[in-house]
Amino acid sequence: MLVDLLFFGLLFVSFARARLKDPRGFDQAQDRLVTGIGFANLLILLTSSWLVAVAVRCARHGEVQVARRLLIAAVASGTAFVVLKGLEYYLDVSAGAGFVSQRFFTYYFVLTGLHCLHVIVGTLVLAKLADGSTQRSDGSGNVTRLETGATFWHLVDLLWVVIFPTLYLAR
């Protein structure tokens, strides 16, 4: 996870430097984004992180079935994020935005694409935790595995909390 943070940090610094060189071009490209979808995805990920945090608390108190239902809801949230991001990509490309159409969009597709890949991986991890296959043979939940998965999920959420304002709002 430290490598992910370092890599995204370098991308953010590179983005900021490129934006300083062409603020008008970046602003014009940024105006083409669908801010409502980005904000909806922010709410989805914040909600999913809350669900995962409550699931960890429930698992620590032996409420395994409640934790499982909360994780399933978080998996649904992660899936919703990916679907909305796919819709947004479709709208972006349909409007003429492409990976090389403007430097802003190169950063946009790299940052959001890598983040979306992390969401997919995190969603699969949460699904695996929710299906009970990580429980011990005595039937008790393995809270350490859940906490590790939750930490990764919170990292994914934190990244979007930085990506959203950086790409959609900051001028």
SVG drawing of the C-alpha trace seen along z (x, -y; Angstrom):
<svg xmlns="http://www.w3.org/2000/svg" viewBox="-27 -30 34 56">
<polyline fill="none" stroke="black" stroke-width="0.4" points="0.0,0.0 2.9,-2.3 4.0,-1.8 0.5,-2.8 0.6,-6.0 4.0,-6.9 3.0,-6.2 -0.2,-8.2 1.7,-10.9 4.1,-11.2 1.2,-11.3 -0.4,-14.2 2.9,-16.1 3.3,-15.5 -0.3,-16.6 0.2,-19.8 3.4,-20.7 1.6,-20.0 -1.4,-22.1 1.0,-25.1 2.3,-25.0 -1.2,-25.0 -3.8,-26.3 -6.2,-27.5 -6.1,-24.2 -6.6,-22.2 -9.5,-24.4 -11.2,-24.0 -10.7,-20.2 -11.9,-20.0 -15.1,-21.8 -16.0,-18.8 -16.1,-16.4 -19.4,-15.2 -18.9,-16.5 -22.1,-15.0 -20.9,-11.5 -17.6,-12.2 -19.5,-13.5 -21.9,-10.5 -18.8,-8.2 -17.4,-10.2 -20.6,-9.6 -20.6,-5.9 -17.1,-5.3 -17.5,-7.3 -20.6,-5.2 -18.8,-2.0 -15.9,-2.9 -18.4,-3.5 -20.0,-0.1 -16.6,1.6 -15.7,-0.2 -18.9,0.9 -18.4,4.4 -15.0,4.6 -16.5,3.4 -19.3,6.0 -16.7,8.8 -14.7,7.8 -17.8,8.2 -18.7,11.6 -21.6,10.3 -20.3,12.2 -23.6,12.3 -24.1,8.5 -20.6,8.0 -21.2,10.2 -24.3,8.2 -22.4,4.9 -19.6,6.3 -22.1,7.3 -23.4,3.8 -19.9,2.5 -19.3,4.8 -22.5,3.5 -21.1,-0.1 -17.8,0.8 -19.7,2.3 -21.9,-0.8 -18.7,-2.9 -17.3,-0.9 -20.5,-1.0 -20.8,-4.8 -17.1,-5.2 -17.8,-3.2 -20.7,-5.4 -18.6,-8.5 -15.8,-7.1 -18.4,-6.4 -19.7,-10.0 -16.2,-11.4 -15.1,-9.4 -18.4,-10.1 -17.8,-13.9 -14.3,-13.5 -12.1,-13.2 -9.4,-10.6 -6.2,-9.5 -4.2,-11.7 -6.7,-14.4 -5.4,-16.8 -2.8,-16.4 -5.4,-16.9 -7.3,-13.8 -4.1,-11.8 -3.8,-12.4 -7.5,-12.0 -7.6,-8.5 -4.4,-7.4 -5.4,-8.5 -9.1,-7.4 -8.2,-4.2 -5.6,-3.1 -8.0,-4.1 -10.8,-2.1 -8.6,0.9 -7.9,0.6 -11.7,0.4 -12.2,3.6 -9.4,5.4 -10.8,4.0 -14.4,5.1 -13.1,8.6 -11.3,8.7 -14.4,7.6 -16.5,10.2 -14.0,12.9 -14.2,11.7 -18.0,11.6 -18.4,15.1 -17.0,16.5 -14.1,18.4 -11.7,16.5 -13.2,17.9 -11.3,20.2 -12.2,23.9 -14.0,23.3 -16.4,20.9 -15.1,17.7 -14.2,14.8 -10.6,13.9 -10.8,10.2 -7.1,9.6 -7.9,10.5 -11.0,8.3 -9.0,5.4 -6.3,5.8 -9.0,5.8 -10.6,2.8 -7.3,0.9 -6.9,1.5 -10.5,0.3 -10.0,-2.8 -6.8,-3.6 -8.9,-3.3 -11.5,-5.6 -8.8,-8.1 -7.4,-8.2 -10.8,-9.2 -11.1,-11.8 -8.0,-13.4 -8.6,-12.5 -12.1,-14.0 -11.3,-17.6 -8.0,-17.5 -9.5,-16.6 -13.1,-17.9 -13.0,-21.0 -9.5,-22.5 -8.7,-25.5"/>
</svg>
